[in-house]
Amino acid sequence: MSEILEEFNDELKGNSKGVLFYAKVIILIFLVGGFGVYVGDLLFGKSSLDVLLNLQTDKEILENKVINLKEQNAILQKEYFELKDLDPDSKGK
């Protein structure tokens, strides 16, 4: 009878190593999958989309400001050169 118990005990030890290996593999798969979902959420999640849309809006606003400032600069340069031409002291310089 003890021989049968020893044989059964040996089978359990062999199975426990196999079960332990598969448990580790399954845990590793869940960890890698969870990390992948986390990174995907960081890159493509809602907050990333909000930041992208805000940056696009800010870019448009800044481009409009640049255009307005160029127009103002042209007007002020024209006024400056008109005033400079009217100044008799600066004619020869």
C-alpha positions in Angstrom: 0.0 0.0 0.0 2.8 2.4 0.8 4.3 1.8 -2.6 1.0 3.0 -4.2 1.0 6.1 -2.0 4.6 6.8 -2.9 3.8 6.4 -6.6 0.8 8.7 -6.3 3.0 11.2 -4.3 5.6 11.2 -7.1 2.9 11.9 -9.7 1.6 14.8 -7.7 5.1 16.3 -7.4 5.5 16.0 -11.2 2.1 17.5 -11.8 2.7 20.4 -9.4 5.8 21.5 -11.4 3.8 21.4 -14.6 0.8 23.2 -13.0 3.2 25.8 -11.5 4.8 26.4 -14.9 1.5 26.9 -16.6 0.3 29.2 -13.8 3.5 31.3 -14.3 2.9 31.5 -18.0 -0.7 32.5 -17.6 0.2 35.2 -15.0 2.9 36.5 -17.4 0.4 36.7 -20.2 -2.0 38.7 -18.1 0.8 41.0 -17.0 2.0 41.6 -20.5 -1.6 42.1 -21.7 -2.3 44.6 -18.9 0.9 46.5 -19.6 -0.1 46.7 -23.3 -3.5 48.0 -22.5 -2.0 50.6 -20.1 0.5 51.8 -22.8 -2.2 51.9 -25.4 -4.4 54.0 -23.2 -1.5 56.4 -22.6 -0.8 56.8 -26.3 -4.3 56.7 -27.7 -6.6 57.4 -24.7 -9.0 60.2 -24.1 -6.5 62.5 -22.4 -4.0 62.1 -25.3 -6.8 63.0 -27.8 -7.8 66.1 -25.7 -4.1 67.3 -25.7 -3.9 66.8 -29.4 -7.1 68.8 -30.1 -6.0 71.6 -27.7 -2.6 71.8 -29.4 -4.2 72.0 -32.9 -6.5 74.8 -31.7 -3.5 76.6 -30.1 -1.6 76.3 -33.4 -4.4 77.8 -35.4 -4.7 80.7 -32.9 -0.9 81.4 -33.1 -0.9 81.3 -36.9 -3.7 83.9 -36.9 -1.7 86.1 -34.5 1.3 85.8 -36.7 -0.7 87.0 -39.7 -2.2 89.9 -37.7 1.2 90.9 -36.4 2.7 90.8 -39.9 0.0 93.1 -41.1 0.5 95.5 -38.2 4.2 95.5 -38.8 3.7 96.4 -42.5 1.5 99.3 -41.5 3.9 100.5 -38.9 6.9 100.2 -41.2 5.1 102.2 -43.9 4.3 104.9 -41.4 7.9 104.9 -40.1 9.4 105.3 -43.5 6.9 108.0 -44.4 7.8 109.9 -41.3 11.5 109.4 -41.9 11.2 110.8 -45.4 9.5 113.9 -44.0 12.3 114.6 -41.6 14.7 117.0 -43.4 17.7 116.1 -41.2 17.7 112.4 -42.3 17.6 113.1 -46.1 21.3 112.8 -46.6 21.9 109.9 -44.3 
